């Protein structure tokens, strides 16, 4: 308790100190707003209009709290942890965004409270360049009107699903409480370059070192390999009523010592203790309800995401095909994931919504088993203000193909979740 209290005081002091130096203008150039205005925004917008007028520090954050009422069951061969209805751990983020020069911005996110870590720690950050005027005024200005460069230890831009997922306390973009069953999210050191055409076509290429945990140790003559990322898509507001987006993404590694593409979310799952054993702990079993294919090396992952919004009705889909292997495996295995979300937003400024999502994972395990996990969600939400969201969800997830003597044999969990989110 003393440690938590000390961290709370430290966080408050940091916020106060940074706010002292911050300017009044909280809107930065080429920036995804952390409130309702950021919903259905994918890559940060590219706007050549500059509002830079000296160093500008924007301090923001997010808080989220859930009430969980879930039940789970399995074949009974392995006892499950007893769970009931109550509140989960409140989570918090601290965001610092700094306009350093005209067209140059820095972002840093710190998890102040998360399921996996009792202490604050840095998620990651990046340095974003939309103009080269800080080198020489007008340098490559025609090229930079369409180009963005991002460098850092940062969230990789693989697929579009990560733009709608919950990132610890930042849950205002997610119309549901949980993320996808197989959650593609990682932070690695690398660089990405974007080019956007006026027609709506866009592309991205990037490289990273393929590592979540950074080190220079080498026992076999190498410290690891690298990962290649690419994205190609089309995003256009065709008229006042209709927006269409379609993107395809690639993430490919050669030899890397221990890749974390599907296990890098240290914040953890929203569904506490589901399908976990009697000795499970919130920190040690923080990925409850998710699926990890166990790929750590030579991964090839492709994600296709269609998005259509007509007036208040929107559809977002995910088709993901991935294969890879663990270091001890000789052959690659395949895993596929499919998801579809249908959301209807209504009311003044679309401050209410209802929706549903179906998510299916079809995987070949290292043991040779072919398994399927499917999840169905029904959700409703209310933006009380642009910074405050209240949402309710019903979730039902089932497991098929697992051996009856395993903890997931004939497994199932379902029930209700409530979540309150503040983001600013």
C-alpha positions as CSV (number, residue, x, y, z in Angstrom):
1,X,0.0,0.0,0.0
2,X,2.9,2.4,0.8
3,X,4.4,1.7,-2.6
4,X,1.1,2.4,-4.4
5,X,0.6,5.6,-2.4
6,X,4.2,6.7,-3.2
7,X,3.7,6.1,-6.9
8,X,0.4,8.1,-6.8
9,X,2.1,11.1,-5.3
10,X,5.0,10.8,-7.8
11,X,2.5,10.7,-10.7
12,X,0.6,13.7,-9.4
13,X,3.8,15.7,-8.9
14,X,4.9,14.8,-12.4
15,X,1.6,15.9,-13.9
16,X,1.7,19.1,-12.0
17,X,5.2,19.8,-13.1
18,X,4.6,19.1,-16.7
19,X,1.4,21.1,-16.7
20,X,3.3,24.1,-15.4
21,X,5.4,24.1,-18.6
22,X,2.5,23.2,-20.9
23,X,0.9,25.8,-23.2
24,X,-2.8,26.3,-23.3
25,X,-3.2,24.8,-26.7
26,X,-3.9,21.1,-26.3
27,X,-4.4,20.3,-30.0
28,X,-1.2,19.3,-31.7
29,X,-0.5,19.0,-35.5
30,X,-0.9,15.5,-37.1
31,X,-2.3,14.1,-33.9
32,X,-5.0,11.5,-33.0
33,X,-7.2,12.9,-30.3
34,X,-7.4,10.7,-27.2
35,X,-11.1,11.3,-26.8
36,X,-14.3,10.6,-28.9
37,X,-12.8,12.6,-31.8
38,X,-10.2,9.8,-32.1
39,X,-12.7,7.1,-32.7
40,X,-12.4,5.5,-36.2
41,X,-9.1,7.3,-36.7
42,X,-6.3,4.9,-37.8
43,X,-2.9,6.3,-38.6
44,X,-2.4,9.8,-37.2
45,X,-3.9,12.3,-39.7
46,X,-1.6,14.1,-42.1
47,X,-2.3,17.8,-42.2
48,X,0.2,20.2,-43.8
49,X,-1.4,23.2,-42.0
50,X,1.0,24.2,-39.2
51,X,0.0,25.6,-35.8
52,X,3.4,25.4,-34.3
53,X,4.3,28.5,-32.2
54,X,7.1,27.2,-30.0
55,X,7.6,24.3,-27.8
56,X,4.2,22.8,-26.7
57,X,3.9,20.1,-24.1
58,X,0.6,18.3,-23.9
59,X,0.0,16.2,-20.8
60,X,-2.9,13.7,-21.0
61,X,-3.9,10.4,-19.6
62,X,-6.6,7.8,-19.3
63,X,-8.3,5.8,-16.5
64,X,-10.5,2.7,-16.8
65,X,-12.4,0.6,-14.3
66,X,-14.5,-2.6,-14.9
67,X,-17.1,-4.5,-13.0
68,X,-16.8,-8.2,-13.9
69,X,-19.6,-10.8,-13.6
70,X,-18.3,-13.8,-15.4
71,X,-18.6,-17.6,-15.0
72,X,-16.4,-20.3,-16.4
73,X,-16.4,-24.1,-16.7
74,X,-14.5,-27.0,-18.3
75,X,-14.6,-30.8,-18.4
76,X,-13.6,-30.9,-14.7
77,X,-10.4,-32.8,-15.2
78,X,-8.4,-29.7,-14.1
79,X,-10.1,-27.6,-11.4
80,X,-10.7,-23.9,-12.3
81,X,-10.2,-21.0,-10.0
82,X,-13.4,-19.9,-8.2
83,X,-14.4,-16.4,-9.5
84,X,-17.3,-14.2,-8.6
85,X,-18.6,-10.7,-9.3
86,X,-16.7,-7.6,-8.3
87,X,-14.4,-4.8,-9.6
88,X,-11.1,-5.3,-11.3
89,X,-8.0,-3.3,-10.7
90,X,-8.3,0.3,-11.9
91,X,-5.8,1.0,-14.7
92,X,-4.2,4.4,-15.6
93,X,-2.0,5.8,-18.3
94,X,0.1,8.9,-18.5
95,X,0.7,10.4,-22.0
96,X,3.2,13.2,-22.8
97,X,3.2,14.6,-26.3
98,X,5.6,17.4,-27.2
99,X,5.7,19.6,-30.3
100,X,9.4,20.1,-30.6
101,X,9.6,21.9,-33.9
102,X,7.4,22.7,-36.9
103,X,6.4,19.2,-38.1
104,X,8.3,17.3,-35.4
105,X,6.6,15.7,-32.4
106,X,7.4,13.2,-29.6
107,X,5.0,10.8,-27.9
108,X,5.6,8.9,-24.6
109,X,3.1,6.6,-22.8
110,X,3.6,5.3,-19.3
111,X,1.4,2.7,-17.6
112,X,0.9,4.0,-14.1
113,X,-1.3,1.0,-13.1
114,X,-1.7,-2.2,-15.1
115,X,-2.7,-5.8,-14.4
116,X,0.8,-7.2,-15.0
117,X,2.9,-4.6,-13.2
118,X,2.2,-3.1,-9.8
119,X,4.6,-0.3,-10.5
120,X,4.6,2.4,-13.2
121,X,6.7,1.6,-16.3
122,X,7.1,3.0,-19.8
123,X,5.1,1.3,-22.6
124,X,7.1,3.1,-25.3
125,X,7.4,6.2,-27.4
126,X,8.4,7.6,-30.7
127,X,9.8,10.6,-32.6
128,X,7.5,11.7,-35.5
129,X,8.6,13.8,-38.5
130,X,6.1,15.4,-40.8
131,X,8.4,18.2,-42.1
132,X,12.1,18.7,-42.6
133,X,12.0,22.4,-41.9
134,X,14.0,21.9,-38.7
135,X,17.0,21.0,-41.0
136,X,16.4,23.6,-43.7
137,X,13.3,25.5,-44.4
138,X,11.4,24.0,-47.3
139,X,13.6,21.0,-47.5
140,X,11.8,18.3,-49.7
141,X,8.5,20.1,-49.0
142,X,6.7,18.6,-51.9
143,X,7.7,15.1,-50.7
144,X,6.9,15.8,-47.1
145,X,3.4,16.9,-47.8
146,X,2.6,13.2,-48.2
147,X,5.3,11.6,-46.0
148,X,5.5,10.8,-42.3
149,X,8.5,9.2,-40.6
150,X,8.3,7.6,-37.2
151,X,11.2,6.3,-35.2
152,X,11.3,4.8,-31.7
153,X,10.7,1.9,-29.3
154,X,7.0,1.9,-30.2
155,X,3.8,0.0,-31.0
156,X,4.3,-1.6,-34.4
157,X,1.8,-0.6,-37.1
158,X,0.8,-4.2,-38.1
159,X,-2.8,-4.4,-39.1
160,X,-5.7,-2.0,-38.3
161,X,-7.1,-3.9,-35.3
162,X,-4.6,-2.4,-33.0
163,X,-6.1,1.1,-33.6
164,X,-9.4,-0.1,-32.1
165,X,-8.0,-2.2,-29.2
166,X,-7.7,-1.2,-25.6
167,X,-4.2,-0.2,-24.6
168,X,-4.3,-0.6,-20.8
169,X,-6.4,2.4,-19.6
170,X,-6.9,3.9,-23.1
171,X,-10.1,2.1,-23.9
172,X,-12.1,4.9,-25.5
173,X,-11.5,3.8,-29.1
174,X,-12.7,0.2,-28.4
175,X,-16.5,-0.3,-28.6
176,X,-16.1,-3.5,-26.6
177,X,-14.4,-4.3,-23.3
178,X,-12.0,-7.0,-24.5
179,X,-9.6,-7.1,-27.4
180,X,-9.4,-9.9,-30.0
181,X,-8.7,-13.5,-28.9
182,X,-5.3,-13.5,-30.6
183,X,-4.1,-10.0,-29.9
184,X,-1.5,-8.8,-32.4
185,X,0.3,-6.1,-30.5
186,X,4.0,-5.5,-29.8
187,X,6.5,-2.7,-29.1
188,X,9.9,-3.0,-30.8
189,X,12.7,-0.6,-31.7
190,X,12.4,0.4,-35.3
191,X,11.3,2.9,-37.9
192,X,8.3,3.3,-40.2
193,X,7.8,5.6,-43.3
194,X,4.4,6.5,-44.6
195,X,3.3,7.9,-47.9
196,X,-0.3,9.1,-48.5
197,X,-1.8,10.1,-51.8
198,X,-4.6,12.6,-52.3
199,X,-6.6,9.8,-53.9
200,X,-6.9,7.9,-50.6
201,X,-4.1,5.4,-51.4
202,X,-1.5,5.0,-48.7
203,X,1.5,2.8,-47.9
204,X,4.0,2.1,-45.2
205,X,7.3,0.2,-44.9
206,X,9.2,-0.3,-41.7
207,X,11.8,-2.3,-39.9
208,X,12.3,-3.3,-36.3
209,X,14.7,-5.5,-34.4
210,X,11.9,-8.0,-33.6
211,X,12.5,-7.8,-29.8
212,X,10.2,-6.7,-27.0
213,X,12.9,-6.9,-24.3
214,X,16.1,-5.2,-25.4
215,X,19.6,-6.5,-24.6
216,X,23.0,-7.0,-26.2
217,X,23.8,-10.4,-24.8
218,X,25.0,-13.0,-27.3
219,X,25.7,-16.7,-26.6
220,X,25.8,-17.9,-30.2
221,X,27.5,-15.0,-32.0
222,X,24.3,-13.0,-32.7
223,X,22.0,-10.7,-30.6
224,X,19.0,-11.5,-32.8
225,X,17.5,-10.7,-36.2
226,X,15.0,-8.2,-37.5
227,X,11.4,-7.8,-38.6
228,X,10.0,-6.3,-41.8
229,X,6.6,-4.5,-41.8
230,X,4.5,-3.2,-44.7
231,X,1.0,-1.9,-45.2
232,X,-0.9,-0.9,-48.3
233,X,-4.4,0.5,-48.3
234,X,-7.1,2.8,-49.4
235,X,-9.0,5.2,-47.1
236,X,-11.5,7.8,-48.5
237,X,-14.5,9.7,-47.3
238,X,-16.5,9.3,-50.6
239,X,-19.3,11.6,-49.6
240,X,-20.9,13.0,-46.4
241,X,-22.5,9.6,-45.6
242,X,-20.0,7.0,-46.8
243,X,-16.4,6.3,-45.8
244,X,-14.5,3.2,-47.1
245,X,-11.1,1.8,-46.0
246,X,-9.3,-1.4,-46.9
247,X,-5.8,-2.3,-45.8
248,X,-3.5,-5.2,-46.0
249,X,-0.5,-5.6,-43.6
250,X,2.6,-7.8,-43.4
251,X,4.8,-8.7,-40.5
252,X,7.7,-11.0,-41.3
253,X,10.8,-12.0,-39.3
254,X,13.8,-14.1,-40.0
255,X,15.6,-15.5,-37.1
256,X,14.8,-13.7,-33.8
257,X,15.5,-15.1,-30.4
258,X,12.1,-14.6,-28.9
259,X,9.4,-12.7,-30.7
260,X,6.3,-11.5,-28.8
261,X,3.9,-10.5,-31.6
262,X,1.0,-12.2,-29.8
263,X,2.1,-11.9,-26.2
264,X,3.6,-8.4,-25.9
265,X,0.6,-6.8,-24.1
266,X,1.9,-6.4,-20.6
267,X,-1.2,-4.6,-19.5
268,X,-3.2,-7.8,-19.7
269,X,-6.7,-9.1,-20.5
270,X,-9.9,-7.5,-19.2
271,X,-11.3,-10.9,-18.3
272,X,-9.7,-11.7,-15.0
273,X,-9.0,-15.3,-14.1
274,X,-11.2,-16.9,-16.8
275,X,-10.1,-20.5,-17.6
276,X,-7.2,-20.3,-15.1
277,X,-6.2,-22.8,-12.5
278,X,-6.7,-22.6,-8.8
279,X,-3.2,-21.1,-8.2
280,X,-3.6,-18.3,-10.8
281,X,-2.7,-14.8,-9.9
282,X,-3.8,-11.5,-11.6
283,X,-0.1,-10.6,-12.4
284,X,1.1,-14.1,-13.3
285,X,-1.9,-15.1,-15.4
286,X,-2.6,-11.7,-17.0
287,X,-3.5,-13.0,-20.5
288,X,-6.7,-14.8,-19.3
289,X,-9.1,-15.7,-22.2
290,X,-6.5,-14.9,-25.0
291,X,-4.8,-17.3,-27.3
292,X,-1.0,-17.4,-27.9
293,X,0.0,-19.6,-30.9
294,X,3.5,-20.0,-29.4
295,X,5.3,-18.5,-32.4
296,X,8.7,-17.1,-31.3
297,X,10.8,-17.3,-34.5
298,X,10.5,-17.1,-38.3
299,X,7.0,-15.5,-38.2
300,X,5.0,-14.5,-41.3
301,X,1.7,-12.7,-40.5
302,X,-0.7,-11.1,-42.9
303,X,-3.8,-9.1,-41.8
304,X,-6.5,-7.7,-44.0
305,X,-9.0,-5.2,-42.6
306,X,-12.0,-3.8,-44.3
307,X,-13.8,-0.8,-42.8
308,X,-17.1,0.7,-44.1
309,X,-19.1,3.5,-42.4
310,X,-22.4,4.6,-43.8
311,X,-23.9,7.4,-41.7
312,X,-24.1,5.8,-38.2
313,X,-23.6,2.2,-39.3
314,X,-20.1,0.8,-39.5
315,X,-18.4,-2.5,-40.1
316,X,-14.9,-3.5,-39.2
317,X,-13.4,-6.8,-40.2
318,X,-10.2,-8.8,-39.5
319,X,-8.8,-11.6,-41.6
320,X,-5.5,-12.8,-40.2
321,X,-3.2,-15.6,-41.5
322,X,0.0,-16.3,-39.6
323,X,2.5,-19.1,-39.3
324,X,5.7,-19.6,-37.4
325,X,7.4,-21.9,-34.9
326,X,9.0,-22.0,-31.4
327,X,12.7,-22.2,-31.3
328,X,12.6,-25.9,-30.4
329,X,10.3,-26.7,-33.4
330,X,11.6,-27.8,-36.8
331,X,8.4,-27.0,-38.8
332,X,6.1,-24.1,-39.0
333,X,2.5,-24.2,-37.9
334,X,-0.5,-22.2,-39.1
335,X,-3.1,-20.1,-37.3
336,X,-6.0,-18.2,-38.7
337,X,-8.2,-15.5,-37.1
338,X,-11.4,-14.0,-38.3
339,X,-13.5,-11.2,-36.7
340,X,-16.3,-9.0,-37.7
341,X,-17.8,-6.0,-35.8
342,X,-21.1,-4.3,-36.7
343,X,-21.7,-1.1,-34.8
344,X,-24.5,1.4,-35.0
345,X,-23.8,4.9,-33.6
346,X,-26.7,7.3,-33.0
347,X,-27.8,10.3,-31.0
348,X,-26.3,13.8,-31.0
349,X,-22.7,13.6,-32.2
350,X,-23.1,9.8,-32.2
351,X,-22.7,9.7,-28.5
352,X,-24.6,6.3,-28.2
353,X,-23.8,3.0,-29.9
354,X,-24.9,-0.6,-29.9
355,X,-23.0,-3.4,-31.6
356,X,-21.9,-7.0,-31.9
357,X,-18.7,-8.9,-32.7
358,X,-17.9,-12.4,-33.7
359,X,-14.3,-13.7,-33.3
360,X,-12.9,-17.1,-34.3
361,X,-9.4,-18.5,-34.0
362,X,-8.5,-21.8,-35.8
363,X,-5.0,-23.1,-34.8
364,X,-2.7,-26.0,-35.0
365,X,-0.9,-26.5,-31.7
366,X,2.6,-27.7,-31.1
367,X,1.1,-30.9,-29.7
368,X,-0.6,-31.6,-33.0
369,X,-4.1,-30.7,-31.9
370,X,-6.3,-28.7,-34.2
371,X,-8.4,-26.3,-32.0
372,X,-11.0,-23.6,-32.4
373,X,-11.8,-20.8,-30.0
374,X,-14.8,-18.6,-30.8
375,X,-16.2,-15.5,-29.0
376,X,-19.4,-13.5,-29.3
377,X,-19.8,-10.1,-27.9
378,X,-22.8,-7.7,-27.6
379,X,-22.0,-4.2,-26.5
380,X,-23.6,-0.8,-25.8
381,X,-22.0,2.5,-25.0
382,X,-22.7,6.0,-24.0
383,X,-20.3,8.9,-24.4
384,X,-21.4,11.1,-21.5
385,X,-18.9,13.7,-22.7
386,X,-16.3,13.4,-25.4
387,X,-13.8,12.3,-22.6
388,X,-16.1,10.0,-20.7
389,X,-17.4,6.6,-22.0
390,X,-19.6,4.1,-20.2
391,X,-20.0,0.7,-21.8
392,X,-21.7,-2.6,-21.1
393,X,-20.9,-6.0,-22.7
394,X,-22.1,-9.6,-22.8
395,X,-19.4,-12.1,-23.8
396,X,-19.5,-15.8,-24.5
397,X,-16.3,-17.7,-25.4
398,X,-16.0,-21.5,-26.1
399,X,-13.1,-23.9,-26.7
400,X,-13.2,-26.8,-29.0
401,X,-10.6,-29.5,-29.9
402,X,-8.6,-29.4,-26.7
403,X,-8.0,-32.7,-24.9
404,X,-10.6,-33.4,-22.2
405,X,-7.9,-33.8,-19.6
406,X,-6.5,-30.2,-20.2
407,X,-7.7,-27.1,-18.4
408,X,-9.3,-25.9,-21.7
409,X,-11.1,-29.2,-22.4
410,X,-14.8,-28.4,-23.1
411,X,-14.0,-24.9,-21.8
412,X,-16.4,-22.0,-21.8
413,X,-16.8,-18.6,-20.1
414,X,-19.6,-16.1,-20.3
415,X,-21.2,-13.2,-18.5
416,X,-21.4,-9.4,-18.3
417,X,-18.9,-6.7,-18.1
418,X,-19.3,-3.0,-17.3
419,X,-16.5,-0.5,-18.0
420,X,-16.0,3.2,-17.3
421,X,-13.4,5.1,-19.3
422,X,-11.9,8.6,-18.9
423,X,-9.4,9.8,-21.5
424,X,-8.1,13.3,-22.1
